Amino acid sequence: MKLDIKYDHPGEYLKENRLKKELSLRGLSALASVSHTEISKVESGERENPSSSTLFKICNALDLNFYDVANLFNINPVYTKENSFINDKKNLEQILHSEDLLKKYESFALSKICSEISEVYSINLTPDKLKSKYRLSGKSYVEYLYLGDRHLTIGIDIKVISGKLQPYLLKNIKSSFADFYFHFYNCSKPENMAYFVCFVCEDEDSYEYIEEISKYEFYKFGPVLDTRLYMIND
């Protein structure tokens, strides 16, 4: 399933389906057992990577195919034979297991890039020294941020990829970088700024795909923006 070009992000697709059922945010919240504020963040695109369990509950309440919608959000859930009932304990356990794997993959990439940054900039950077979800302006934020001595400013964005990268994610990456760059431009010289987009690829096909698109999608934003590709079995 591909996202229609009329949507800027998959949250708008969920919102359209909610409105088709004439449900308010609180109405969907009651059906899905997900807070209305969380649903609002998913629909607006503020929550770019909702958890699998949250997405599963929303899809179940809207009678949408969870796996089709998960693909739009670039989530690669564990496939099960039955996914139509929220009270399927086994199914939920598998989804939660998938979330645990996602966290491990992100932690893996974060440790790798912190080690590299430490070596390149002669600093001792560890994940616990990073600011998480640092708000830039409005709904814009940088996933991880390091503000160090010598006016060194480093942003880090991590994406776990299976298959191809959804077009809206490319747009979001570029938008986040632009917000980061212009937010810190007046207080940090470009030579003291860096923005790393780390792709964690689950298979060789996705690795080769990201490696190819990086050549023509991100080179124009260098040298501040740089990409890193990691295989899960690295």
C-alpha positions in Angstrom: 0.0 0.0 0.0 1.4 3.4 -1.0 0.5 6.8 0.5 -1.7 8.8 -1.9 0.0 12.1 -3.0 -2.9 14.1 -1.6 -1.5 13.3 1.9 1.6 14.9 3.3 2.0 12.1 5.9 0.1 8.9 6.8 -1.5 10.6 9.9 -3.8 12.5 7.5 -4.9 9.1 6.1 -6.0 8.0 9.5 -7.7 11.3 10.2 -9.7 11.0 7.0 -10.9 7.5 7.9 -11.8 8.7 11.4 -13.9 11.5 9.9 -15.6 9.1 7.5 -16.8 7.2 10.5 -18.0 10.5 12.0 -15.8 9.9 15.1 -14.4 12.7 17.2 -10.9 12.4 18.7 -12.4 11.4 22.0 -14.8 9.0 20.3 -11.9 7.2 18.6 -10.0 7.3 21.9 -12.8 5.5 23.6 -12.9 2.8 20.9 -9.2 2.3 20.6 -8.1 2.8 24.2 -5.5 5.4 23.1 -5.5 8.9 24.5 -7.1 11.6 22.3 -3.9 13.7 22.6 -1.8 10.8 21.2 -4.2 10.2 18.4 -4.1 13.9 17.6 -0.2 13.8 17.5 -0.3 10.9 15.1 -2.9 12.5 12.8 -1.0 15.8 12.7 2.3 14.2 11.9 3.9 15.4 15.2 4.2 11.7 16.2 6.2 10.6 13.2 6.9 7.1 14.6 3.9 5.9 16.7 4.4 2.6 18.5 3.2 -0.6 16.9 0.7 -1.2 19.6 -0.8 2.3 19.4 -1.1 2.0 15.6 -2.6 -1.5 15.9 -5.3 -0.2 18.3 -6.2 2.8 16.1 -6.4 0.6 13.0 -8.5 -2.0 14.8 -11.0 0.8 15.8 -11.1 2.2 12.3 -11.4 -1.2 10.6 -8.2 -0.7 8.7 -5.6 -3.3 7.8 -2.8 -2.8 10.4 0.0 -4.2 8.2 -0.9 -1.9 5.3 -1.0 1.2 7.5 2.2 0.1 9.3 4.0 0.1 6.0 2.9 3.7 5.4 4.6 4.6 8.7 7.7 2.6 7.7 7.0 0.2 10.6 7.9 -3.5 10.0 5.7 -5.4 12.4 5.9 -9.1 13.1 3.3 -10.8 10.9 0.6 -13.0 12.4 -2.2 -15.0 10.9 -4.9 -13.1 12.7 -4.7 -9.4 13.4 -8.3 -8.3 13.6 -9.0 -8.4 17.4 -7.3 -6.2 19.9 -7.9 -8.7 22.7 -5.7 -11.3 20.9 -3.1 -11.6 23.6 -0.6 -13.5 21.4 -0.8 -10.9 18.7 -0.2 -8.0 21.1 2.8 -9.8 22.6 4.3 -10.2 19.2 3.8 -6.5 18.4 5.3 -5.5 21.7 8.3 -7.8 20.9 8.6 -5.9 17.6 8.7 -2.6 19.5 11.5 -4.0 21.8 13.5 -4.9 18.7 13.0 -1.4 17.2 14.4 0.2 20.5 17.4 -2.1 20.3 18.1 -1.2 16.7 17.9 2.5 17.6 20.1 2.1 20.6 22.6 0.2 18.4 22.8 3.0 15.9 23.0 5.7 18.6 26.0 4.0 20.2 27.7 3.6 16.9 27.3 7.3 15.9 28.3 8.5 19.4 31.5 6.5 19.2 32.3 8.0 15.8 31.5 11.5 16.8 33.7 11.1 19.9 36.6 10.1 17.7 36.2 12.8 15.0 35.6 15.7 17.4 37.9 14.5 20.3 35.1 14.5 22.8 33.6 11.9 25.1 30.0 11.6 23.8 27.7 8.9 25.1 23.9 8.6 24.5 23.1 9.8 28.0 24.7 13.2 27.2 22.2 13.9 24.3 19.1 15.9 24.6 16.1 13.9 23.3 13.2 15.3 21.3 14.7 18.8 21.5 12.0 21.3 20.4 13.1 23.7 17.7 9.9 25.6 16.9 6.2 24.7 16.8 5.9 21.0 16.0 9.5 20.8 14.8 12.2 19.0 16.9 15.5 17.2 16.5 15.5 13.6 17.6 18.8 13.9 19.5 20.9 17.0 20.1 24.4 17.6 21.5 25.3 21.1 22.5 29.0 21.1 23.5 32.0 23.3 24.1 33.4 25.4 21.2 29.9 26.1 20.1 29.7 22.5 18.7 26.1 21.7 17.7 25.3 18.2 16.5 21.9 16.8 15.6 21.1 13.1 15.2 18.2 11.4 13.4 17.7 7.6 13.4 15.5 5.7 11.0 15.0 1.9 11.0 14.4 0.9 7.5 12.9 -2.3 6.0 12.4 -2.1 2.2 12.1 1.3 0.6 11.9 4.7 2.3 8.4 6.2 2.1 8.5 9.6 0.2 7.0 11.5 3.1 9.9 10.4 5.3 12.4 11.8 2.9 10.5 15.1 3.1 10.5 15.0 6.9 14.2 14.3 7.1 15.0 17.3 4.9 12.5 19.5 6.7 14.0 18.6 10.1 17.5 19.3 8.9 16.4 22.7 7.6 14.7 23.6 10.9 17.9 22.5 12.8 20.2 24.4 10.5 18.4 27.7 10.7 17.5 27.4 14.4 21.2 27.3 15.3 22.7 29.3 12.4 23.0 32.5 14.4 24.8 31.0 17.3 26.9 28.3 15.7 29.0 28.6 12.6 28.3 26.0 9.9 31.8 24.5 10.3 30.8 23.7 14.0 27.5 22.2 13.0 26.7 18.6 12.0 23.6 16.7 11.4 23.7 12.9 11.1 20.9 10.8 9.6 21.5 7.2 10.6 19.7 4.5 8.7 19.5 1.1 10.3 18.7 -1.4 7.5 17.1 -4.7 8.3 18.3 -6.4 5.1 20.8 -6.0 2.2 18.1 -4.8 -0.2 17.1 -1.9 2.0 20.8 -1.1 2.6 21.5 -0.9 -1.1 18.4 1.2 -1.7 19.3 3.7 1.0 22.9 3.8 -0.2 21.7 4.7 -3.7 19.2 7.4 -2.8 21.7 9.0 -0.4 23.9 9.9 -3.4 21.3 12.2 -4.9 18.9 13.0 -2.1 21.2 14.3 0.6 24.5 15.4 -1.0 23.3 18.9 -1.7 22.9 19.5 2.1 26.5 18.6 2.9 28.9 19.0 4.5 26.6 19.8 7.5 24.2 16.9 6.8 25.8 13.5 6.5 24.3 10.0 6.4 25.4 6.7 8.0 24.2 3.3 7.0 24.2 0.4 9.4 23.2 -3.2 9.0 21.5 -4.8 11.9 24.1 -7.6 12.0 27.0 -5.2 11.9 
